[in-house]
């Protein structure tokens, strides 16, 4: 078939064909289109199967969900679900592109994400406080934990009480707390106004974001840089061109990380090696004390390292989640690959063909 990547109307018309061919080149991927009653486009969803599998098996069980505005004549919003691997790299595991950022579009995107990651998964969600989609995470994933990113909470506090050196210090000290007791200690030292500001968004909801089970504070991430670049540099481009650019980005990302993984000759990923080394240096003169079990999760903290050195009963690898092991990182990207869609002349046309019209 012939197809122009530069024509908006033609791009919407051929969107079902393009998404069908994504599924052919990346079997069992998730692609959906939402139209209104007049068959005019509202929103689409894409999640490549191998990227979802990588998240479910080899990444931290935490998803950052956010949205970004697209400056386009026909498209307005992009939604994205982002995960983090053991080398501190962010990876978009699913994305949606639509004409509005409202209740229906946010809920629909989250429902399709739920289809992709499956029911019963122990996954937590992090959003920015001022993002529209944050209001609907709890409705679609009622059993999952939902917290706010520390950056957005910090900005909220700054707006409420103004700039304060004491606030900055105590806030980020609380973010790095390993136990609930450490958190409460830092929280209690905040000013009354600061505690009230945090109470307005739910002290418990915010506090749990930094509890040690998964070290939530490592997820101080915003929408990936590539989405911001797309939304700024690729203005007013047809929807297929935009999706194709993201798929190519994912393919390039997996290829580059496969090369990095092949060069690793350490036990942990470079990021984990750096963190563990820093904590080992800090723990040289620390005394071993009773360590709460949750501290042994994530990347071993200085307290756990000191205890292991003192008791000689625990190996460092036993205190680090598998996501941070170099073997897991290497296997993740060397056994999986994202395939780009072939040229339009090679596309297979599905039957029946869904009708998608441009929103006027």
C-alpha positions, -999 to 999 in steps of 0.1 A, spaced: 0 0 0 11 36 -5 10 59 25 22 95 32 38 99 67 32 137 63 -6 137 59 -26 140 91 -60 127 77 -43 98 60 -24 90 91 -55 87 112 -72 66 85 -43 42 84 -37 41 122 -55 7 126 -34 -8 98 -2 6 114 -11 -8 149 -20 -41 134 15 -43 119 30 -34 153 14 -65 166 27 -86 137 63 -75 142 60 -76 180 36 -105 188 12 -102 217 17 -65 220 -12 -43 232 -26 -17 208 -60 0 212 -79 28 196 -107 48 212 -132 66 189 -162 86 197 -197 77 184 -190 93 151 -158 72 145 -136 102 152 -103 96 169 -100 103 207 -71 82 220 -48 53 212 -27 30 235 5 11 227 26 -13 248 52 -35 232 50 -70 246 88 -75 252 90 -42 271 61 -53 293 78 -86 299 110 -68 308 92 -47 334 74 -76 349 105 -98 353 135 -76 355 126 -41 367 115 -25 400 78 -31 406 71 6 405 55 26 377 57 64 373 26 76 354 24 111 339 12 131 310 27 158 288 10 183 265 16 180 228 16 212 208 -2 198 177 -31 209 156 -49 175 160 -33 160 191 -32 174 226 -20 150 252 4 121 256 3 97 286 32 75 296 40 48 321 76 46 330 96 20 349 132 18 361 158 -9 356 187 -20 379 211 5 363 189 35 371 176 38 335 141 49 329 121 30 303 86 39 289 66 6 291 34 20 276 21 52 261 -10 68 249 -17 97 225 -49 116 223 -69 147 217 -77 155 254 -65 151 290 -98 145 308 -116 120 330 -124 97 302 -90 97 285 -71 92 318 -93 63 329 -92 47 296 -54 48 294 -51 33 329 -76 6 321 -55 -4 290 -24 -3 311 -41 -27 336 -48 -50 306 -11 -50 297 5 -56 331 -22 -80 342 -44 -85 373 -30 -93 407 5 -78 401 21 -62 431 29 -29 414 30 5 430 24 38 412 40 72 415 26 104 400 32 141 402 6 159 425 -4 184 398 -10 158 371 -46 152 361 -41 115 358 -30 112 395 -67 115 405 -77 83 387 -49 58 396 -67 47 428 -100 41 409 -84 18 383 -59 2 406 -77 2 440 -55 -25 456 -22 -9 445 -2 17 465 -2 51 449 21 79 461 35 112 449 70 119 436 91 137 462 98 165 438 62 174 433 56 172 471 86 194 477 73 220 452 39 219 469 54 226 503 75 254 489 44 271 474 26 268 508 53 280 532 80 296 510 117 290 508 133 275 539 168 260 543 155 240 573 126 226 552 150 216 524 173 197 548 146 179 568 125 171 537 152 153 519 165 137 550 130 122 554 132 111 518 163 91 525 150 75 557 154 37 559 128 31 586 95 46 596 111 57 629 138 77 610 111 92 589 89 102 619 119 118 635 126 140 606 89 148 601 85 158 637 112 184 633 94 202 605 77 234 613 40 233 622 31 251 589 51 225 569 34 196 587 0 211 580 9 215 544 18 179 542 -12 168 561 -34 184 535 -23 158 510 -23 130 535 7 125 557 4 87 555 2 87 517 33 109 514 53 92 542 49 57 527 65 69 495 98 69 513 95 38 534 123 13 528 106 -16 512 115 -5 477 133 28 484 106 49 467 128 80 467 149 67 438 119 74 416 124 111 415 117 111 378 96 131 355 83 123 320 112 108 301 134 133 282 125 118 249 88 126 253 96 162 261 118 163 230 91 148 209 65 173 222 87 202 215 106 193 183 81 172 165 52 196 166 22 191 143 34 157 130 9 130 120 1 104 147 18 75 129 50 94 126 49 102 163 43 66 173 69 53 149 95 77 164 87 62 199 90 26 187 123 34 171 135 50 203 126 19 222 144 -3 197 175 19 200 173 19 238 172 -19 240 201 -22 215 223 3 234 216 -13 268 224 -47 253 258 -35 244 263 -20 279 252 -53 294 277 -73 273 306 -52 286 298 -57 323 322 -79 343 309 -70 378 284 -86 401 261 -56 401 251 -30 376 273 1 374 247 22 393 244 -4 420 282 -8 422 286 29 427 259 30 454 272 0 473 308 13 472 297 46 486 277 29 514 306 6 522 329 36 526 304 52 549 299 21 570 336 15 578 334 29 613 297 21 620 287 -3 647 265 -32 639 230 -30 654 197 -49 650 186 -43 614 149 -42 605 142 -69 578 130 -42 553 164 -27 552 178 -57 534 156 -50 504 166 -27 476 203 -19 476 220 -27 508 223 3 531 254 12 552 238 -2 583 232 -36 567 267 -37 553 281 -29 587 260 -57 602 271 -82 575 308 -73 581 304 -78 618 284 -111 618 300 -125 586 267 -144 581 253 -124 551 267 -120 516 263 -86 500 244 -102 471 218 -115 495 210 -79 505 205 -66 469 174 -72 449 179 -92 417 171 -62 395 205 -47 404 225 -78 394 246 -74 362 235 -109 350 198 -99 352 205 -66 334 226 -83 307 200 -111 301 171 -85 301 184 -66 271 203 -93 252 173 -117 250 147 -91 241 144 -67 212 118 -42 200 111 -45 162 101 -15 142 73 -16 117 84 -23 81 77 2 52 41 10 44 45 -10 11 49 -42 32 20 -36 56 -6 -62 60 -42 -48 60 -65 -63 86 -101 -74 80 -124 -59 90 -107 -26 89 -116 -2 118 -128 33 106 -108 62 123 -116 97 112 -98 129 121 -113 149 149 -126 182 134 
